[in-house]
Amino acid sequence: MFTTVIVRPIFNLLVLIYGLVPGHNFGLAIILFTIVIRLLMWPLVKKQLHQAKAMRTLQPEIKKIKKAAAGNRQKESLLLMELYKEKEIKPLGSIGTLVIQFIILIGLYIGLRKVVFQPHQIVTFAYPALRHLSWMKQLASGSVKFNDTLFGLVNLSKSALAKHSSLYWPAMILVLGSAATQYFQGKQLLPSDPNGRKLKDILKGAGTGEKADQSEVNAAVGRMTKYMLPVMIFLFTVSYPSALSLYWLVGGLVAYIQQYYALKEDVTEMDTGAGALVGTKNPDKIQEAEIVTNPIVNIAGSSKPKTKKSRSKSKKRRKR
């Protein structure tokens, strides 16, 4: 089912682009394929960036809620849920986008292996409609050969570091480029905090009895992930055909551009269907999430009793 629903459509889209581009260059087909995939995923990615930016904007309010709850997890959870509901934010909403990207990556990897190691499957694994393309007929007859290079400069079927072979530098450049773009993507999304503590310092303080703030822990993990993901991508792609590195490199560049323009937009313009977002001035939208910023309201939402002096002042005002 995975092959039918995921792998074959992705494979055939790549083959279609390859069969239509002038010169039938595999590297150019991967570049165009990557751009098409990123554009198709733009609505989901835009919503994911909207959620990330809104969550960053809410951090001051979240810290106030944690301080007001004074360790009461139940009250803290209720107030956070009300805050997310009022701002129409889904903290786990980005997981779906990440899963889709991961599924596409797996499907593309399987498709690329078919192209690189079994070029004849370009014809046999293609949809019947694609086999009628003039280039596909020539490939099936053997009158033309599959061009698996990037403009003749990089052999996309070779890996940067293969067994029993020397280092292939053209592929290594693609691998290093894909890791670098992943680093700048992460840096672009994470807010800069020069005073932020490292995760090891937070854990060390927790060992001595110091209470760790969850938002501070999340920020420290995010900063660490900014460096871990590029390293993981490097280790993952360095021994695979460089076609996968090219996909990751182009996808990272397109994603960086998309993030740049999306994060420049105002939060209220990023998702027209999201309703009132952070900073709303509509009094009808103010709910329990804003209770913590009101000095005369306690955490349960009940007002403080008025003193005799305040009651006498209010009576005088009514008489006037």
N, C-alpha and C positions, 0 to 999 in steps of 0.2 A: 504493500500500500504506500509506503514512504517513497519507493521508487516511482510509482505511478503518479502520485499526487505532487511530489516535491522535485525529485531528481530529474525526471524526464521533461517536465515543462521548463525547468531552468536550463537543462542541457539543450533543448530545442530552441529556446530563445537565443542562447549563445551561438548555436549553429546557424540560425536564421540571420543574425547580425553578421556573422562571418561570411555567409554566402552572398550578402548584399553589399558589403563595403567594397569600395574599389581596391583592387590588388589582393583581396582576400587574405589580409594579414591578421594572424591570430592575436598579436598584441593589441592592435587597434580594435579588434572585435571585443577583447576583454575590457578595454578602456570604455568603449561605448556601452557595453553591457553593464558595467559598474555604474555609470552615470544614469542609465535608465532605471536600474534597481533603486538607487538612492532617490531619484525623483519620484518613483512610485511610492516609496516609503516616507516621503516628506511629510504628509499629514500626521502620521504616527510620530515621527521624529520631532515635529514641531510641538505636538502636544506634550511629549516627554520633556522637551526643553522648557516649555511653559511651566510644567509641574516642578522641575528642578529650580527654576528661577523663583517661583512663588514660595517654595519651601525655604530657600535662602532668605527671602524677605521676611518670612515669618519667624525667624530665629529669635529676635528680641522678645516677641510675644510668647514664644514657647518657653524661653528662660523665665519669664515672669510667672507663667503658669506653674512651672516646676518649683519656683521659690515659694509661691503662695500655697501650693499643695503640701509643702513641708514634709515630703516623704510619703504622703498618703497616695499610694499607687492608684487606688480606685478613683479618687477625685481627680487626680492628674489625667488618667485615661479618659474620663468623661469629658473633662474640659478640652483636652486635645481633640477628641472626636467632634465636639461642638465647633471648635475652631476650624478644623478641616472641612466640616460640613458647611459652615458659613462662607468660607472662602472657596468652596467647591473644589477642593484639592484631594487627590487620591495618592497617598504616600507610596503605595505599591503599584501605581498605575504604569510606571515605566518598565515593569518586569515583562509585560506582554510584548513591548517593542524589542527588548533585548532577546527574548525567546525567538521572535520572528527573525531577527538578524542572525541568530545562531543557527536556526534551521536552514536559512538561505545559504549560510557559509558551509554547512555540512553538505547540502545538496550540490553546491558549486564544486566543492572539493571532490565529491564522487564523480561529478560530470567531467571535471578536469582530468581526473585519472583515466577516465575512458578515452578522452581525446588524446592524452599524452602517450599512454601505454598501449592503447588499442585504437589507432586512428581509423580503422575500418568501421568502427561503431558510429562514426559520424554519419554514415549512410544507414547502417542496420538499425541503430537506436533512434534515428530521426523519425518524425511523423511522416506518414505517406505523402502528405501535401508538400513537405519540404523536399522530398526526393525528386520532384518534378522541376526544381530549379535547375537552370542550365549548368551552373557550376557543380551542383551535386551529381548530375549525370556524368559530367567529365571526371569527377573524382571517382565515381563508381566504376567507370570504364578504365581508369588508370591513365588517362591522357594528361592529367595534372596531378601534382603532389601537394600534400598538406604542408602549408607554410606555418611552422610552429615557432616563429621568431617575433621579436618586437622590432619591426622595421629593419630586420637583418642584423641588429646590434646585440640582442640577447636571445639565446636559445631558451625558450620558456619551458622546455621539457627537462632541462637540467636543473639540478639543485645547487645551491651555493657551496654546500659541504656534503659531498657524497662519499660513500665508502669506496676505498681503493682508488681514489682520484684526488687530484690537487684542488685547491680552493679555486672556485669559479667566480672571479671578481664581478663580472657584470650582474650575476644573480645576487651576489652579496650586497651590492649597492641597492638593489630593490628591497632586500631584507632589512638593511639598516634604515632605508627610507620609510618602510612600513612601520617599524618600531618608533621612529622619530615622530611620525604623524600621530601615532597613538598617544605619545607623551604630550604633544601640544594640544591634542583634543582634551585630554584630562586636565591639563593646566588651564585651558580655556573655561572649563565648567566649574572648577573649584575656586572658591573665593580665596584671595590672598590674606593670610592672617599671620603677620610677623610674630605675634605674641602667642600663637598656638603652641601647645606643648606636644612633644612627641609621644607616641603610644607607649614607649618603654617608660617614660617619665610618669605617665598617668598610672600605669600598672604598678610602678614602684611606689607611688603615693598611696594607691589602694592597698598595697601590702602593709603599709604603716597605719592603716585605719582611716585614711583620707577618703571621703566619699567622692566617687568619680561621676561627673556629669555626662549623661548619655550623649548629648549633642557634641560635647568636646571629644568624646571617644569616637563618634562617627566622623568628625572632622579629621581626627588623627588617622583613622583608617583610610579615609579618602585620600589624604596626602601620601600615605604609604602605597596605596593602590596606583597612584599616578606614576610611580616608578616600577611597580611590580608588573603591570600589564605590558608595557613595552618589552620588558625582559622575557616575559612568557611568549609574546608574539615572536620575538627573535628566535627563541629556542624551538618554537613550533614550526616556523617557516624555513629555518636555515637548512633543513635536511629534506624538504619537499620541493617538487618542481616549482621554479620561480614564477610560473603563471599565477600561483596562489599569492605570492608576495606582491605581484603587480596589481592583483585585485585589491588586496589590503591597502596598498599604497594609494591607489586612485580613490578607493572608497574613503580613506582617511582624509585626503585632500578635499574631496567634495563635502564630507561631513564637517570639516573645519569651516569651510565657507558657509555652509548652511547654519551652523551654530553661531557664527559671527553675526550674520544678519538677523537671526531669530533673537539672540540675546540683546541686540541693540534696540529691538522694538519694545514699546511699553507693554507691561503685563496685560493691561486691559485690551490691547490690540492683538495679542498673540493667539487668542482663541475666542472668537466671537460668541461661541456657544457656552463659554464658561461662566457667564453671568458676572456679578460684581465680585471683584478680586481684592487683593490687598490694597488697603487705603481707601475703601469705600466710605463715602460720606452719607450714605442713606441711613437715617436713624432706624428705619424699619428692619434693617439687616443686622443691627447690633444685637448679639446674643450673649450667652454665658461666656464665650471666649474673651470678651472684652471686660468681663467683670473684674479681672485682676488689675486692670488699669484704673479702676474707679476707687478712690480712696475711702468712700463711705459705704462700700458694699463688701461683705465678707465672702469667703470662698463658697459658701453654700447658697449665696445669692440673696440673703436677707439683709435689709438695711439696719444700720445701727440705731438704737433707740435715741430719741431726741431728749436733750436735757431740759430742765425747767426754764433755763435762760433762753434756749432756742425756741421753746413753745411760746414764751411771753413775747419774744420778738415777732414770731409769726402772727400772734394775735394782733399786735400793734399794726403790722402791715395790712391785715385784713380790715381793721377799723379804718385806716387811712383810705 
